[in-house]
Amino acid sequence: MRPLRLYNFSSRKIEKFKLISKTVGLYTCGPTVYDFVHIGNLRTYIFEDILRRVLEVNGYKVKHVENITDVDDKIIKGMREKGIGISEFTKPYEEHFFEDLEKLNIKKARFYPKATQHIKEMTNLIGRLMEKGLAYKTEDGIYFDISKFPNYGKLSNLEKRELRQGARVEADEYEKENPADFALWKFKKPDEPYWPSTWGDGRPGWHIECSAMAMKYLGETIDIHCGAVDLLFPHHENEIAQSDGATGKKFVNYWLEGEHLLLSGQKMAKSLGNIVTLEILESKGFDPLAFRYLILTAHYRTKLNFTWDSLKSATNALNNLKFEVANMKGEGRIDQALTKKFVESVNDDLDVPQALAILWETVRSDLDGGIKRETILKFDQVLGLGLDEIKTAELPKGARELIAKREKFRAKGNFEEADKIRNQLKEVGVEIEDAEKGPIWKIRT
């Protein structure tokens, strides 16, 4: 069996996966709960779910941690506008996020730590950076000094020569690829939530939460860290600086980043006003798992342009797949050759499009129906399309007698009457295929 190989953004190479200890430490950047997640965000969570499933099908135990950012600039702006407290503002968006995960058959992480519940861990980490001279105090907060971290910019391939001495960025997020000292702790302002610290009351900057929570639950060096590709800079770059800087150890062994889902050729973003939510897809009659199928048709490191036509095609493909699985009869075993081929595909940097092709090869093969079904259900442990919930199709009452009667007409050459019975069967959802060894019936589910 080909071993698992993953594209590591820190080396820009596909590398063989090597585990630190007995359990894979997997950290994924979760939602900032100031609004509903959109399908661009959900593409990232599906990619991370596939990664976890591939790890598990390879026999690894996975300890998955995904943060919930429940305090930042956008959240504070939103709670001010609505005139409500921070938890009251964020709760509906957090609940909706978990509902979307369930609809998409995304496995839950073991821990979902919230930023507001880990202030102590963050202030302790900032204290370590202050002690090492990697952070400094100003009138408005505590900042990380990137000039003191020689490897800054390595992950995202940024040139440090762009740095203006003493330049600082207070905002939690910034778009320009302009390296600057970033806020670790922001001193309190009017009408903002705040917590006590050695340096003064305030709140954490965005970046510090992931380092503090990843290390609390997974240790100072973790196996895999994931997110969307736009988090390479500044978020993941800053995580490395503050984590490696505080511990003197390598923070992450493998950085995996998922590409964007585009809408009309543009990145989907709330700031651009071009978002589509899972709720919108459902309101138009689409099954969330059809969206999952669509995401599986493209490699996680390639951009995917979302269109309604492509979602319709994914819906048709998934419906056809369910139809085929429902009509696979008999007790079976897993076909080892096809399973090996499938696993080797996903082990090649999560090549799910190739794995889907192998699934359809299995559907169209001459294997016994029971063997096909069991093999496909094994594949679905990775694909997560809910195929294990599909029941084997049974003929409606009286259909078996009609099929026998039709065969008698066919044997006598009375094809007109045979066709009438075919149409009768079609009306009750039974489709007949005439084969050399006799009729094959299928239930349209």
C-alpha positions as CSV (number, residue, x, y, z in Angstrom):
1,M,0.0,0.0,0.0
2,R,1.3,3.5,-0.9
3,P,1.9,5.4,2.3
4,L,0.1,8.7,3.0
5,R,1.8,11.7,1.4
6,L,0.7,15.3,1.9
7,Y,1.6,18.6,0.4
8,N,3.4,20.6,3.1
9,F,3.2,24.4,2.5
10,S,6.2,24.9,4.8
11,S,8.4,23.0,2.3
12,R,6.2,23.5,-0.8
13,K,6.6,19.8,-1.5
14,I,4.6,16.6,-1.2
15,E,6.1,14.7,1.8
16,K,5.5,11.3,3.3
17,F,3.5,11.7,6.5
18,K,5.4,10.9,9.7
19,L,3.6,10.8,13.0
20,I,5.1,12.4,16.1
21,S,3.6,9.9,18.6
22,K,0.7,7.4,18.7
23,T,-2.1,9.9,17.9
24,V,-2.3,12.5,15.1
25,G,-2.6,16.0,16.6
26,L,-4.8,17.9,14.1
27,Y,-5.6,21.6,14.5
28,T,-8.0,23.3,12.1
29,C,-8.9,27.0,12.1
30,G,-12.6,27.3,12.9
31,P,-15.2,30.0,12.3
32,T,-15.3,33.6,13.5
33,V,-18.9,33.7,14.7
34,Y,-19.9,37.2,13.6
35,D,-22.1,36.0,10.7
36,F,-23.3,32.7,9.1
37,V,-20.6,30.6,7.4
38,H,-20.8,30.5,3.7
39,I,-20.2,27.7,1.2
40,G,-16.7,29.0,0.6
41,N,-15.9,28.4,4.3
42,L,-17.6,25.1,4.1
43,R,-15.4,23.9,1.3
44,T,-12.5,24.2,3.8
45,Y,-14.3,22.3,6.5
46,I,-15.1,19.5,4.0
47,F,-11.4,19.3,2.9
48,E,-10.4,19.0,6.6
49,D,-13.0,16.3,7.1
50,I,-11.7,14.3,4.2
51,L,-8.1,14.6,5.6
52,R,-9.3,13.3,9.0
53,R,-11.2,10.4,7.3
54,V,-8.1,9.5,5.2
55,L,-6.0,9.5,8.4
56,E,-8.5,7.2,10.1
57,V,-8.8,4.8,7.1
58,N,-5.0,4.5,7.3
59,G,-5.4,3.3,10.9
60,Y,-4.4,6.5,12.7
61,K,-6.1,7.8,15.8
62,V,-6.8,11.5,15.4
63,K,-7.2,14.1,18.1
64,H,-8.9,17.0,16.3
65,V,-9.2,20.5,17.7
66,E,-11.0,23.3,16.0
67,N,-11.2,26.8,17.6
68,I,-14.2,29.1,17.7
69,T,-13.2,32.7,17.5
70,D,-15.8,34.5,19.6
71,V,-14.1,37.8,20.2
72,D,-12.5,40.1,17.5
73,D,-13.0,43.4,15.8
74,K,-15.9,42.2,13.6
75,I,-17.7,40.6,16.6
76,I,-17.3,43.8,18.7
77,K,-18.6,45.9,15.8
78,G,-21.7,43.6,15.4
79,M,-22.6,43.5,19.1
80,R,-22.3,47.3,19.3
81,E,-24.6,47.7,16.4
82,K,-27.2,45.4,17.9
83,G,-26.7,46.7,21.4
84,I,-26.3,43.2,23.0
85,G,-23.7,41.2,24.8
86,I,-20.9,39.3,23.2
87,S,-22.3,35.8,23.9
88,E,-25.8,36.7,22.9
89,F,-24.5,38.1,19.6
90,T,-22.3,35.1,18.7
91,K,-24.5,32.2,19.9
92,P,-26.9,32.0,16.9
93,Y,-24.0,32.0,14.4
94,E,-22.2,29.3,16.4
95,E,-25.3,27.1,16.6
96,H,-25.9,27.5,12.8
97,F,-22.3,26.5,12.1
98,F,-22.8,23.2,13.9
99,E,-26.0,22.6,12.1
100,D,-24.2,23.0,8.7
101,L,-21.5,20.6,9.8
102,E,-24.2,18.0,10.6
103,K,-26.0,18.5,7.3
104,L,-22.7,18.0,5.4
105,N,-21.8,14.8,7.3
106,I,-18.6,16.5,8.7
107,K,-17.3,14.6,11.7
108,K,-17.2,16.6,14.9
109,A,-13.8,17.6,16.4
110,R,-12.9,16.3,19.8
111,F,-12.6,19.9,21.1
112,Y,-14.1,23.2,20.0
113,P,-12.3,25.7,22.4
114,K,-13.5,29.3,22.4
115,A,-11.2,32.2,22.6
116,T,-13.1,33.9,25.5
117,Q,-12.7,30.7,27.6
118,H,-8.9,30.6,27.1
119,I,-7.7,34.1,28.1
120,K,-5.4,32.7,30.8
121,E,-3.6,30.4,28.3
122,M,-3.2,33.4,25.9
123,T,-1.8,35.8,28.6
124,N,0.6,33.1,29.8
125,L,1.9,32.7,26.2
126,I,2.2,36.5,25.8
127,G,4.1,36.6,29.1
128,R,6.7,34.1,27.8
129,L,7.2,36.2,24.7
130,M,7.7,39.3,26.8
131,E,10.3,37.5,29.0
132,K,12.2,36.5,25.8
133,G,12.2,40.1,24.5
134,L,10.1,39.1,21.5
135,A,7.2,41.3,22.4
136,Y,6.9,44.9,23.7
137,K,4.4,47.2,25.3
138,T,2.9,50.4,23.7
139,E,0.2,52.8,24.7
140,D,-2.5,50.7,23.0
141,G,-1.3,47.1,23.7
142,I,1.4,44.4,23.5
143,Y,3.0,43.7,20.1
144,F,5.1,40.9,18.7
145,D,8.4,42.2,17.2
146,I,8.9,40.4,14.0
147,S,12.4,41.7,13.5
148,K,13.4,39.4,16.4
149,F,12.1,36.3,14.6
150,P,14.5,35.5,11.7
151,N,12.2,33.0,10.0
152,Y,9.3,35.4,9.7
153,G,7.7,35.2,6.3
154,K,9.1,31.8,5.4
155,L,5.7,30.0,5.3
156,S,4.0,32.6,3.1
157,N,7.1,33.4,1.0
158,L,7.0,37.1,2.1
159,E,10.1,39.3,1.8
160,K,11.0,40.9,5.1
161,R,12.6,43.8,3.2
162,E,9.1,45.2,2.9
163,L,9.1,45.8,6.6
164,R,9.2,49.5,7.7
165,Q,11.0,49.7,11.1
166,G,8.5,50.0,13.9
167,A,5.4,49.5,11.6
168,R,2.5,48.0,13.6
169,V,-0.9,46.6,12.7
170,E,-3.5,46.8,15.4
171,A,-6.4,45.3,13.4
172,D,-7.1,41.6,13.8
173,E,-7.1,41.0,10.0
174,Y,-5.3,42.9,7.3
175,E,-5.1,42.2,3.6
176,K,-1.9,43.8,2.4
177,E,1.2,41.5,2.2
178,N,3.1,44.0,4.3
179,P,4.8,42.4,7.2
180,A,4.5,44.4,10.4
181,D,4.5,43.9,14.2
182,F,1.1,42.5,15.2
183,A,-1.1,42.9,18.3
184,L,-1.0,40.2,20.9
185,W,-3.0,42.1,23.5
186,K,-5.2,45.2,23.0
187,F,-5.8,47.5,25.9
188,K,-9.5,48.1,26.6
189,K,-11.5,50.7,24.8
190,P,-15.0,52.1,25.7
191,D,-17.9,49.6,25.1
192,E,-15.5,46.7,24.4
193,P,-15.3,43.4,26.4
194,Y,-12.1,43.1,28.4
195,W,-10.2,40.8,30.7
196,P,-7.5,41.5,33.3
197,S,-3.8,41.0,32.6
198,T,-0.4,41.9,34.1
199,W,-0.1,44.7,31.5
200,G,-3.6,46.1,31.9
201,D,-7.2,45.2,31.1
202,G,-7.9,44.4,27.5
203,R,-8.5,41.6,25.1
204,P,-6.4,39.2,22.9
205,G,-5.5,39.9,19.3
206,W,-6.8,37.4,16.8
207,H,-3.6,35.4,16.2
208,I,-2.6,34.5,19.7
209,E,-5.7,32.3,20.4
210,C,-4.8,29.5,17.9
211,S,-1.2,29.2,19.3
212,A,-2.4,29.1,22.9
213,M,-5.3,26.7,22.3
214,A,-3.4,24.4,20.0
215,M,-0.6,24.0,22.5
216,K,-3.0,23.4,25.4
217,Y,-4.8,20.5,23.7
218,L,-2.1,19.1,21.4
219,G,1.3,20.0,22.9
220,E,4.0,22.5,21.8
221,T,4.6,20.7,18.5
222,I,1.6,19.4,16.6
223,D,1.4,17.1,13.5
224,I,-1.0,19.0,11.2
225,H,-2.4,22.5,11.0
226,C,-5.1,23.3,8.4
227,G,-7.0,26.2,7.1
228,A,-7.9,28.1,4.0
229,V,-5.0,29.3,1.8
230,D,-5.7,33.0,2.6
231,L,-4.7,32.3,6.2
232,L,-1.1,31.7,5.2
233,F,-0.5,35.4,5.7
234,P,-0.9,36.9,8.2
235,H,-2.6,34.4,10.5
236,H,-0.5,31.2,10.1
237,E,2.7,33.2,9.7
238,N,2.0,35.0,13.0
239,E,1.1,31.7,14.7
240,I,4.5,30.3,13.8
241,A,6.3,33.4,15.0
242,Q,4.7,33.5,18.4
243,S,4.7,29.8,19.0
244,D,8.2,28.9,17.9
245,G,9.4,32.1,19.6
246,A,7.8,31.2,22.9
247,T,8.8,27.5,23.0
248,G,12.0,27.4,20.9
249,K,10.4,24.3,19.2
250,K,8.8,23.8,15.8
251,F,5.1,24.5,16.2
252,V,3.7,22.5,13.2
253,N,5.2,19.7,11.1
254,Y,2.7,19.8,8.2
255,W,0.8,22.9,7.1
256,L,-2.2,22.0,4.8
257,E,-4.1,24.8,3.1
258,G,-7.3,24.5,1.1
259,E,-7.9,26.6,-2.0
260,H,-10.9,29.0,-2.5
261,L,-14.3,28.3,-3.8
262,L,-15.0,31.0,-6.4
263,L,-18.3,32.6,-7.4
264,S,-18.3,34.1,-10.9
265,G,-14.5,33.8,-10.8
266,Q,-14.1,35.8,-7.5
267,K,-13.2,34.6,-4.1
268,M,-16.3,34.3,-1.9
269,A,-16.2,36.7,1.0
270,K,-18.6,38.5,3.2
271,S,-16.7,41.8,2.6
272,L,-17.5,41.5,-1.1
273,G,-21.1,40.7,-0.6
274,N,-21.0,37.7,-2.9
275,I,-21.7,34.9,-0.4
276,V,-24.0,31.9,-0.7
277,T,-24.9,29.9,2.4
278,L,-26.0,26.3,2.7
279,E,-29.4,27.6,3.7
280,I,-29.7,29.3,0.3
281,L,-28.8,26.0,-1.4
282,E,-31.5,24.2,0.6
283,S,-34.1,26.9,-0.2
284,K,-33.6,26.1,-3.9
285,G,-34.2,22.4,-3.3
286,F,-30.6,21.1,-3.2
287,D,-29.4,18.5,-0.8
288,P,-26.4,19.6,1.3
289,L,-24.7,16.3,0.4
290,A,-24.9,17.2,-3.3
291,F,-22.8,20.2,-2.4
292,R,-20.4,17.9,-0.6
293,Y,-20.2,15.8,-3.8
294,L,-19.5,18.8,-5.9
295,I,-16.5,19.8,-3.6
296,L,-15.1,16.2,-3.9
297,T,-14.9,16.6,-7.7
298,A,-12.0,19.1,-7.4
299,H,-8.6,18.6,-5.6
300,Y,-8.4,20.6,-2.4
301,R,-5.4,22.6,-3.7
302,T,-7.2,23.8,-6.8
303,K,-9.7,26.6,-7.1
304,L,-13.2,25.6,-7.8
305,N,-15.7,27.8,-9.5
306,F,-19.2,27.4,-8.1
307,T,-22.2,27.5,-10.5
308,W,-25.8,26.4,-10.1
309,D,-25.3,24.2,-13.2
310,S,-22.3,22.4,-11.5
311,L,-24.4,21.9,-8.4
312,K,-27.2,20.4,-10.6
313,S,-24.7,18.0,-12.2
314,A,-23.5,17.0,-8.7
315,T,-27.1,16.4,-7.6
316,N,-27.7,14.1,-10.6
317,A,-24.5,12.2,-10.0
318,L,-25.3,11.7,-6.3
319,N,-28.8,10.6,-7.1
320,N,-27.6,8.1,-9.7
321,L,-25.1,6.8,-7.2
322,K,-27.8,6.3,-4.6
323,F,-29.9,4.6,-7.1
324,E,-27.2,2.2,-8.0
325,V,-26.3,1.4,-4.4
326,A,-29.9,0.8,-3.5
327,N,-30.1,-1.8,-6.2
328,M,-27.0,-3.7,-5.3
329,K,-28.1,-7.1,-4.0
330,G,-26.7,-9.9,-2.0
331,E,-24.3,-10.5,0.8
332,G,-20.8,-9.4,0.0
333,R,-17.2,-8.8,0.9
334,I,-14.9,-5.9,0.2
335,D,-12.9,-6.2,-3.0
336,Q,-9.3,-5.8,-1.9
337,A,-7.8,-4.8,-5.2
338,L,-10.3,-1.9,-5.7
339,T,-10.0,-0.8,-2.1
340,K,-6.2,-0.7,-2.4
341,K,-6.5,1.4,-5.6
342,F,-8.9,3.8,-3.8
343,V,-6.9,4.2,-0.7
344,E,-3.7,4.8,-2.7
345,S,-5.5,7.6,-4.6
346,V,-6.5,9.4,-1.4
347,N,-3.1,8.7,0.1
348,D,-1.6,10.7,-2.8
349,D,-2.2,14.1,-1.2
350,L,-5.9,13.5,-0.9
351,D,-6.6,12.9,-4.6
352,V,-10.4,12.6,-4.1
353,P,-11.3,13.3,-7.8
354,Q,-9.3,10.2,-8.7
355,A,-10.9,8.2,-5.9
356,L,-14.4,9.2,-7.2
357,A,-13.4,7.8,-10.6
358,I,-12.5,4.5,-8.9
359,L,-15.9,4.5,-7.1
360,W,-17.7,4.8,-10.5
361,E,-15.4,2.2,-12.0
362,T,-16.7,-0.1,-9.2
363,V,-20.3,0.8,-9.8
364,R,-20.0,-0.1,-13.5
365,S,-17.9,-3.3,-12.9
366,D,-19.2,-6.9,-13.4
367,L,-18.7,-7.7,-9.7
368,D,-21.4,-9.3,-7.7
369,G,-23.9,-6.7,-6.3
370,G,-23.1,-7.5,-2.7
371,I,-19.4,-7.1,-3.3
372,K,-19.9,-3.8,-5.0
373,R,-22.0,-2.5,-2.2
374,E,-19.6,-3.5,0.6
375,T,-16.7,-2.0,-1.4
376,I,-18.4,1.3,-2.1
377,L,-19.5,1.6,1.6
378,K,-15.8,1.2,2.5
379,F,-15.0,4.0,0.1
380,D,-17.7,6.1,1.7
381,Q,-15.9,6.0,5.0
382,V,-13.6,8.6,3.3
383,L,-16.1,10.3,1.0
384,G,-18.8,10.8,3.6
385,L,-21.8,10.8,1.3
386,G,-24.1,8.9,3.7
387,L,-24.3,5.8,1.4
388,D,-24.5,3.5,4.4
389,E,-28.0,4.9,5.2
390,I,-29.4,3.7,1.8
391,K,-31.5,0.6,2.1
392,T,-31.4,-2.2,-0.4
393,A,-34.3,-1.7,-2.9
394,E,-37.3,-4.1,-2.7
395,L,-39.9,-4.7,-5.4
396,P,-43.4,-3.2,-4.9
397,K,-46.2,-5.6,-4.3
398,G,-47.3,-7.3,-7.6
399,A,-44.2,-6.1,-9.5
400,R,-42.5,-9.5,-9.5
401,E,-45.6,-11.1,-11.1
402,L,-45.7,-8.4,-13.8
403,I,-42.0,-9.0,-14.6
404,A,-42.7,-12.7,-15.1
405,K,-45.8,-12.0,-17.2
406,R,-43.7,-9.6,-19.4
407,E,-41.1,-12.3,-19.9
408,K,-43.8,-14.7,-21.3
409,F,-44.9,-12.0,-23.8
410,R,-41.3,-11.5,-24.8
411,A,-40.8,-15.2,-25.3
412,K,-43.8,-15.3,-27.6
413,G,-42.5,-12.3,-29.5
414,N,-45.4,-10.1,-28.3
415,F,-43.3,-7.0,-27.7
416,E,-46.2,-4.6,-27.8
417,E,-47.7,-6.2,-24.7
418,A,-44.3,-6.5,-23.1
419,D,-43.7,-2.7,-23.6
420,K,-47.1,-2.0,-22.0
421,I,-46.0,-3.9,-18.9
422,R,-42.6,-2.1,-18.9
423,N,-44.6,1.2,-18.7
424,Q,-46.8,-0.1,-15.9
425,L,-43.7,-1.0,-13.9
426,K,-42.1,2.4,-14.6
427,E,-45.2,4.0,-13.1
428,V,-44.5,2.3,-9.8
429,G,-40.8,3.1,-9.9
430,V,-39.4,-0.1,-11.4
431,E,-37.1,0.1,-14.3
432,I,-36.4,-3.0,-16.5
433,E,-33.2,-3.7,-18.4
434,D,-33.2,-6.7,-20.8
435,A,-30.0,-8.6,-20.5
436,E,-28.7,-11.9,-22.0
437,K,-29.3,-13.8,-18.7
438,G,-32.8,-12.3,-18.2
439,P,-34.3,-9.1,-17.0
440,I,-32.5,-6.8,-14.5
441,W,-34.8,-4.6,-12.4
442,K,-33.9,-1.5,-10.6
443,I,-35.9,0.7,-8.2
444,R,-35.8,4.4,-8.9
445,T,-35.3,5.9,-5.4
